[in-house]
Amino acid sequence: MSYLFLLGRVLFGGFFIMSGWAHLTKVGMMKGYTASKGVPMPALAVIVTGFMLLAGGLAILFWQYVTVGVWLLVLFLIPAAFKFHDFWKVTDAQQQMTQKMLFMRNIALTGALLMLLSLSF
């Protein structure tokens, strides 16, 4: 395995690990935004998605259970893109631009995950 691939796994997996850790350690802060988007049981949703992100990131980092990890991340990213970053509903230009960027980030990350999935077979 090349050093570049290992570095990529550390960076890519680390991104999801840090995101998952933030979910798990900042539930109180994140549950308000989650509730504002109409998600039922927002604190539980933040915790569950935190574990999804953490597990997915660890799967990529250690290259174990990659298929499961990637699907956990995809199952988080796609709904999050449409539910939380619905830029088409935002009227403020600055916030619309931010939400569009975050929406596109989630879609791009999903694409990268699917490419990564093809390498795990």
ZAVEX-79463 format. One record per residue (C-alpha): x, y, z. Coordinates in nm, 4 decimals, padded with zeros to 6 digits. Example, Ala and Ser with C-alpha at 12.3 -4.5 7.8 and 13.67 -1.06 7.14 Angstrom:
2
atom east = 01.2300; north = -00.4500; up = 00.7800
atom east = 01.3670; north = -00.1060; up = 00.7140
***
This chain:
121
atom east = 00.0000; north = 00.0000; up = 00.0000
atom east = 00.1453; north = 00.3348; up = -00.0961
atom east = 00.2284; north = 00.6056; up = 00.1520
atom east = 00.0021; north = 00.8460; up = -00.0360
atom east = -00.2930; north = 00.6120; up = 00.0062
atom east = -00.2148; north = 00.5799; up = 00.3774
atom east = -00.1883; north = 00.9581; up = 00.4126
atom east = -00.5166; north = 00.9967; up = 00.2254
atom east = -00.6840; north = 00.7492; up = 00.4619
atom east = -00.5516; north = 00.9374; up = 00.7645
atom east = -00.6775; north = 01.2715; up = 00.6317
atom east = -01.0095; north = 01.1456; up = 00.4951
atom east = -01.0882; north = 00.9140; up = 00.7846
atom east = -00.9677; north = 01.1784; up = 01.0283
atom east = -01.2183; north = 01.4274; up = 00.8883
atom east = -01.5064; north = 01.1941; up = 00.9742
atom east = -01.3557; north = 01.0952; up = 01.3099
atom east = -01.3288; north = 01.4620; up = 01.4106
atom east = -01.6841; north = 01.5273; up = 01.2909
atom east = -01.8145; north = 01.2295; up = 01.4867
atom east = -01.6240; north = 01.3383; up = 01.7967
atom east = -01.7754; north = 01.6865; up = 01.7664
atom east = -02.1237; north = 01.5347; up = 01.7480
atom east = -02.0615; north = 01.3261; up = 02.0579
atom east = -01.8989; north = 01.5990; up = 02.2667
atom east = -02.1224; north = 01.8897; up = 02.1609
atom east = -02.4670; north = 01.7281; up = 02.1719
atom east = -02.6124; north = 02.0215; up = 02.3646
atom east = -02.4946; north = 02.2678; up = 02.1032
atom east = -02.5940; north = 02.0604; up = 01.8008
atom east = -02.9362; north = 01.9432; up = 01.9167
atom east = -03.0840; north = 02.2932; up = 01.8806
atom east = -02.9997; north = 02.3167; up = 01.5118
atom east = -03.1104; north = 01.9582; up = 01.4614
atom east = -03.4447; north = 02.0357; up = 01.6281
atom east = -03.4854; north = 02.3491; up = 01.4153
atom east = -03.4720; north = 02.1281; up = 01.1071
atom east = -03.7622; north = 01.9171; up = 01.2338
atom east = -03.5644; north = 01.6077; up = 01.3294
atom east = -03.7453; north = 01.4083; up = 01.6009
atom east = -03.5488; north = 01.3311; up = 01.9183
atom east = -03.2689; north = 01.5700; up = 01.8160
atom east = -03.0248; north = 01.4796; up = 02.0955
atom east = -03.0511; north = 01.1104; up = 02.0111
atom east = -03.0132; north = 01.1885; up = 01.6403
atom east = -02.6921; north = 01.3822; up = 01.7085
atom east = -02.5532; north = 01.0943; up = 01.9160
atom east = -02.6456; north = 00.8254; up = 01.6606
atom east = -02.5002; north = 01.0228; up = 01.3710
atom east = -02.1907; north = 01.0923; up = 01.5798
atom east = -02.1330; north = 00.7187; up = 01.6149
atom east = -02.1995; north = 00.6713; up = 01.2424
atom east = -01.9360; north = 00.9317; up = 01.1567
atom east = -01.6880; north = 00.7949; up = 01.4090
atom east = -01.7302; north = 00.4335; up = 01.2948
atom east = -01.7048; north = 00.5295; up = 00.9287
atom east = -01.3938; north = 00.7362; up = 00.9840
atom east = -01.2266; north = 00.4602; up = 01.1851
atom east = -01.3129; north = 00.2052; up = 00.9152
atom east = -01.1372; north = 00.4196; up = 00.6559
atom east = -00.8419; north = 00.5008; up = 00.8803
atom east = -00.7719; north = 00.1381; up = 00.9745
atom east = -00.9004; north = -00.0083; up = 00.6436
atom east = -01.1220; north = -00.2546; up = 00.8287
atom east = -01.4932; north = -00.3099; up = 00.7601
atom east = -01.4609; north = -00.0461; up = 00.4879
atom east = -01.7859; north = -00.1394; up = 00.3149
atom east = -01.9861; north = -00.0981; up = 00.6362
atom east = -01.8048; north = 00.2224; up = 00.7255
atom east = -01.8555; north = 00.3791; up = 00.3847
atom east = -02.2271; north = 00.2974; up = 00.3832
atom east = -02.2669; north = 00.4458; up = 00.7317
atom east = -02.1122; north = 00.7673; up = 00.6034
atom east = -02.3192; north = 00.7724; up = 00.2839
atom east = -02.6348; north = 00.7106; up = 00.4904
atom east = -02.5403; north = 01.0158; up = 00.6945
atom east = -02.4212; north = 01.2489; up = 00.4176
atom east = -02.7067; north = 01.2239; up = 00.1667
atom east = -02.9939; north = 01.2873; up = 00.4100
atom east = -02.7883; north = 01.5565; up = 00.5866
atom east = -02.7262; north = 01.7327; up = 00.2566
atom east = -03.0954; north = 01.7538; up = 00.1742
atom east = -03.2297; north = 01.8078; up = 00.5269
atom east = -02.9730; north = 02.0442; up = 00.6760
atom east = -02.8248; north = 02.2215; up = 00.3751
atom east = -03.1392; north = 02.2945; up = 00.1734
atom east = -02.9976; north = 02.6091; up = 00.0153
atom east = -03.2908; north = 02.6329; up = -00.2269
atom east = -03.5128; north = 02.7324; up = 00.0685
atom east = -03.2811; north = 03.0056; up = 00.2008
atom east = -03.3594; north = 03.3662; up = 00.1073
atom east = -03.0546; north = 03.5421; up = 00.2560
atom east = -02.7833; north = 03.5444; up = -00.0134
atom east = -02.4925; north = 03.4921; up = 00.2295
atom east = -02.6599; north = 03.2023; up = 00.4072
atom east = -02.7732; north = 03.0541; up = 00.0772
atom east = -02.4141; north = 03.0523; up = -00.0470
atom east = -02.2936; north = 02.8871; up = 00.2756
atom east = -02.5654; north = 02.6212; up = 00.2650
atom east = -02.4994; north = 02.5529; up = -00.1034
atom east = -02.1294; north = 02.5057; up = -00.0297
atom east = -02.2089; north = 02.2636; up = 00.2550
atom east = -02.4594; north = 02.0777; up = 00.0358
atom east = -02.2001; north = 02.0403; up = -00.2401
atom east = -01.9373; north = 01.9298; up = 00.0150
atom east = -02.1640; north = 01.6463; up = 00.1309
atom east = -02.2333; north = 01.5409; up = -00.2275
atom east = -01.8618; north = 01.5516; up = -00.3170
atom east = -01.7689; north = 01.3541; up = -00.0051
atom east = -02.0288; north = 01.0956; up = -00.1031
atom east = -01.8673; north = 01.0670; up = -00.4458
atom east = -01.5246; north = 01.0195; up = -00.2895
atom east = -01.6652; north = 00.7546; up = -00.0557
atom east = -01.8168; north = 00.5622; up = -00.3455
atom east = -01.4825; north = 00.5705; up = -00.5267
atom east = -01.3129; north = 00.4499; up = -00.2084
atom east = -01.5679; north = 00.1711; up = -00.1847
atom east = -01.4594; north = 00.0448; up = -00.5269
atom east = -01.1049; north = 00.0032; up = -00.3884
atom east = -01.2150; north = -00.2076; up = -00.0939
atom east = -01.3310; north = -00.5032; up = -00.3048
***
